[in-house]
Amino acid sequence: MYEQNRSEKVIDKKFSPVLVCTLMTLLMILAIIIGLSTKSAMWVLLCLLPVVIYEIYRTKGEFTTLSSWLMLAVLVGEVVFITFGINYNLADYLGSESAYIAGQDVPLGDIKILGPTLMAIFSLVLLVRTYGPYTKWLSIIIFVSAFVIIYILNPSAFHDLLQMVIRNNSFYY
């Protein structure tokens, strides 16, 4: 345990978390601009990968670490779904228009929209549950990026999700 903490301190001394988070922010701003202008969510997804990996590195708590790893799994799944053009309507399969996930009633539909919705929820879990300022910073980057991905993939789903967030302006975890 002592060795692990010692190596983490060396990494943090070599690369300032402020510098890394600033570079991640700039990377995501660039990815969002390119993604919106080309109408390709893949730019945002691929540039989000290092942000989520650094988020995993930064999280220390059991619940926050789980949220970070789940976010990575969803992100990889989303890349696979988009790359291979996998369309699957979960609302038809489950026979319900929504599902209750992490304290929120999430609208169901194409599986490619559910992925970024889950990433937004996991990032909110991190924002609420973590104490670290860098983890909070990264979770905000992920939250904004998830909404941009939804907007690029399906603007009407983005509108529906935004209405849900406005309607449920408090998050209970």
N, C-alpha and C positions, 0 to 999 in steps of 0.2 A: 504494500500500500504506500509506503514512504517513497519508494522508487518512482511509482506512478506520479505522485504529487510533485516530486522533484523534476521529472521530465516535463511535466506540464508547465512548470514555472520557467524552465529553460525555453520552451517553445514560446510562451508569452513574452519573455524577455527579448527573444529574437525578432518576433513580429508583434508589434503593439496591437491589441484588440481594437483600439480606435482606428488605426490605420487599416486593418483588415475589414472592419465594418464599413468604413468610408469607401474603400475600394469595391466592396460588395454592393454598396448602394449605387455607386457610379455605374458598375457593371449592369445592375438591374434597370437603371434609368435608360441606359443605352439599349438594352434588350427590349424594354417596353416600347421605346420609340421605334426600333426596327420592327418589332412584332406587330405593332399597330399599323405602321405604314405598309408592311407587306401582307398584313392579315394572316400572319403565321404564328400560331401559339408556340411552335417548336423553339423559336428564338428565346422566348421567355422561359420555357421549360428547361432547356439545356443550360441557360445561364443561372437558373435557380438551383441547379444541382450543387455547385460549390457552396451556395448560401445554406442549403439544408445540411450539407456535410459539416460545415463549420458550426451550425446550430447543434448538431449531435455532439461535437467536440466540446461545446460550451456548456451544455446542460449537465447537471450533476444529480438532481433528484430522481427518484425512481419513476414517478409519474411523468415528469418532464422529459426524461430520457426516453421513455416509452413513446410519448407523443412525437418526439423528434424522429425516432426510428420508423414509426408508422407513417409519418410524413414522407420519409424517403421511399418507403415501399409504395405509397400512393403515387409519388412523383415518377418513379420508374414504371409503374403500371400505366400511368397516363402517357408517357413517352411511347410505350409499346402500343397502346390503343390507337394513338394518332399515327404512328409510323405505319402500322399495318391496316389502318382504316377500319378498326373494329367498332361497330355500332351495335349497341345492345340497350334496349329500353327496359330499365329496371322497374318502372311503374307497371308495365304490362306483366312482367314476370312475377312481381310481388303482389299484384292486384291492389296496389295502393298508390296514391299520388304523392305521398310523403312518408318520411321515416323520422323517428325521434332519435337524434344522434347528439351526444354530448350536451344535452340540455336544450337542443334546438330542433324544431320541426323542419327538416330539410326536404325541399321538393325533389322528387325522383324523376328521372327521365333518362336521357342518353347517359351511358356510363362515363363518357368523356366529360360531362359536366359535373358528375358526382365527385370525380377525383379532385379538381381544384376546390370544390365546395368543402370536401373533407380537409384539404390542406388549410383552408381558411379557418375551419373550426379548430384544428390542431394548433395552428399559430395563435389563436385566441386563448387556448388552454395555456400555451407557453407564456403569453403576455400576462395572463392573470396569475398563474401559479409560480412563476419564477421571480427570483429576487435580483438576478444579475442584469445590469443595464445593457450589456452587449447582447444577451439572449433576448431581451425585450426589443432591442433595436432590430435584430435579425427577424424576430417574429412579425414585426410591422412590415418589413420588406416582403416577407413571404405572404402576409395577408393581402397587401396591395397587389402583388404579382398574381395571386390566385384569382382575384377579381378581374384583373386584366385578361388572364387566360380565358375565363368564362366569357368575358365580353367579346374576345376575338372569336371564340368558338360558336357562340350563340348570343347575340345581343338581347334577344327577348328573354332568355333564361337569366341573363345578367340583370335585366330589369326586375324580373320576378324575385330573384335573390336579394337585390337591393331593397325592394319593398319589404321583404321579410325582415331584413336587418333593421330597417327604419321602424317597422311595426313592433318588433321585439327589441327595443333599444337597451335592454339590460340582458346580461348573459349570466346564467347561473350554472356553476360547475360543482 
